[in-house]
């Protein structure tokens, strides 16, 4: 009996090779790992929290409705996420003076610091992709994924 195990042949992926969803899902595994290592674990920020911090940073006084529309997240789910961000001291809500139903969102000083720190951390983590994508390929991929997302 041999003490070394034979390596199994790679799995046949041919039925999936030409499906866009499978390719995106496989690439997401890599980018999710980079996020986790660069931002998630060291800073304690989840991907959805990171996204909201960045969007609120760039769109001061935006509303929950606008975030729901952009991210296609149901309002009750968004409320829970924003509650968590507020509890952590990263986001503040303020009622609109003209429309009492509308809540404007803005980052606290701590939220702004975290938004900036986490963005830099992700950019550093994603430099690992520079080994497989040229800068032109990266820009093209971002453009194509944005087109698919629309």
C-alpha positions as CSV (number, residue, x, y, z in Angstrom):
1,X,0.0,0.0,0.0
2,X,1.4,3.4,-1.0
3,X,1.8,6.0,1.8
4,X,1.3,8.9,-0.6
5,X,-2.1,9.7,-1.9
6,X,-2.6,10.1,-5.6
7,X,-3.9,13.5,-6.6
8,X,-7.4,13.5,-8.0
9,X,-7.9,14.9,-11.5
10,X,-9.4,18.4,-11.5
11,X,-13.2,18.5,-11.6
12,X,-14.8,18.8,-15.0
13,X,-16.3,22.3,-15.2
14,X,-17.1,22.3,-18.9
15,X,-20.9,22.4,-18.4
16,X,-20.4,25.7,-16.5
17,X,-17.5,27.1,-18.3
18,X,-19.6,29.4,-20.5
19,X,-22.0,30.6,-17.9
20,X,-21.5,34.2,-16.7
21,X,-23.0,33.6,-13.2
22,X,-20.5,30.8,-12.5
23,X,-17.5,32.9,-13.6
24,X,-18.7,35.8,-11.5
25,X,-19.3,33.5,-8.5
26,X,-15.8,32.0,-8.8
27,X,-14.2,35.4,-9.0
28,X,-16.3,36.6,-6.0
29,X,-14.7,33.8,-3.9
30,X,-11.3,35.4,-4.5
31,X,-12.4,39.0,-4.0
32,X,-14.4,38.0,-0.8
33,X,-11.2,36.4,0.6
34,X,-9.2,39.5,-0.1
35,X,-11.9,41.7,1.6
36,X,-12.0,39.4,4.6
37,X,-8.2,39.4,5.0
38,X,-7.8,43.1,4.4
39,X,-10.9,44.7,5.9
40,X,-13.3,42.2,7.5
41,X,-11.0,40.5,10.0
42,X,-8.7,43.4,11.0
43,X,-11.4,46.1,11.1
44,X,-14.5,44.1,12.0
45,X,-16.5,45.4,9.0
46,X,-18.8,43.3,6.9
47,X,-19.0,43.8,3.1
48,X,-22.5,45.4,3.3
49,X,-21.3,47.7,6.1
50,X,-18.3,48.7,4.1
51,X,-20.5,49.5,1.1
52,X,-22.9,51.6,3.1
53,X,-20.0,53.5,4.8
54,X,-18.5,54.3,1.4
55,X,-21.9,55.4,-0.1
56,X,-22.9,57.5,2.9
57,X,-19.4,59.1,2.9
58,X,-19.7,60.0,-0.8
59,X,-23.4,61.0,-0.6
60,X,-23.8,63.0,2.6
61,X,-27.4,63.3,3.9
62,X,-28.6,60.6,1.5
63,X,-31.7,58.6,2.6
64,X,-32.4,55.0,3.4
65,X,-34.8,54.8,0.4
66,X,-32.0,55.9,-2.0
67,X,-29.7,53.2,-0.6
68,X,-32.4,50.6,-0.8
69,X,-33.1,51.5,-4.4
70,X,-29.4,51.4,-5.5
71,X,-28.6,48.2,-3.7
72,X,-31.9,46.5,-4.2
73,X,-32.3,45.7,-0.5
74,X,-35.7,45.6,1.1
75,X,-36.4,48.6,3.5
76,X,-36.8,46.4,6.7
77,X,-33.4,44.7,6.0
78,X,-31.8,48.1,5.4
79,X,-33.2,49.4,8.6
80,X,-31.6,46.5,10.6
81,X,-28.2,47.2,8.9
82,X,-28.4,50.9,9.6
83,X,-29.5,50.3,13.2
84,X,-26.3,48.2,13.6
85,X,-24.2,50.9,12.1
86,X,-25.8,53.5,14.4
87,X,-25.3,51.3,17.4
88,X,-21.6,51.0,16.5
89,X,-21.3,54.7,16.4
90,X,-20.6,55.0,12.7
91,X,-23.9,56.5,11.4
92,X,-26.3,59.2,12.5
93,X,-29.9,59.7,11.3
94,X,-31.6,63.1,11.2
95,X,-35.2,63.9,10.2
96,X,-35.7,66.1,7.2
97,X,-37.1,69.5,8.3
98,X,-39.5,69.5,5.3
99,X,-40.5,65.9,5.1
100,X,-40.7,64.3,8.6
101,X,-40.9,60.8,7.1
102,X,-37.4,61.1,5.5
103,X,-34.3,60.3,7.5
104,X,-31.0,61.7,6.3
105,X,-27.9,59.7,6.9
106,X,-24.4,60.9,7.7
107,X,-21.3,59.4,9.1
108,X,-20.0,60.3,12.5
109,X,-16.4,61.2,12.9
110,X,-15.6,57.6,13.8
111,X,-17.6,56.4,10.7
112,X,-15.6,58.8,8.4
113,X,-12.3,57.6,9.9
114,X,-13.4,53.9,9.4
115,X,-14.7,54.6,5.8
116,X,-11.3,56.1,4.9
117,X,-9.3,53.4,6.7
118,X,-11.3,50.5,5.3
119,X,-11.1,51.8,1.7
120,X,-7.3,52.1,1.9
121,X,-7.1,48.6,3.4
122,X,-9.2,47.1,0.6
123,X,-7.1,48.9,-2.1
124,X,-4.0,47.4,-0.5
125,X,-5.6,43.9,-0.3
126,X,-6.7,44.1,-3.9
127,X,-3.2,44.7,-5.1
128,X,-2.9,40.9,-5.0
129,X,-5.0,41.0,-8.2
130,X,-2.2,43.0,-9.9
131,X,-0.5,39.6,-10.4
132,X,-3.3,38.3,-12.6
133,X,-4.7,41.5,-14.2
134,X,-3.0,44.3,-16.0
135,X,-4.3,47.8,-15.1
136,X,-6.2,47.9,-18.5
137,X,-7.8,44.5,-17.9
138,X,-8.8,45.6,-14.4
139,X,-10.5,48.7,-15.8
140,X,-12.2,46.7,-18.5
141,X,-13.5,44.2,-16.0
142,X,-14.8,46.9,-13.8
143,X,-16.6,48.5,-16.7
144,X,-18.1,45.2,-17.9
145,X,-19.3,44.3,-14.4
146,X,-20.9,47.7,-14.0
147,X,-22.6,47.2,-17.3
148,X,-24.0,43.8,-16.2
149,X,-25.1,45.3,-12.8
150,X,-27.2,47.9,-14.6
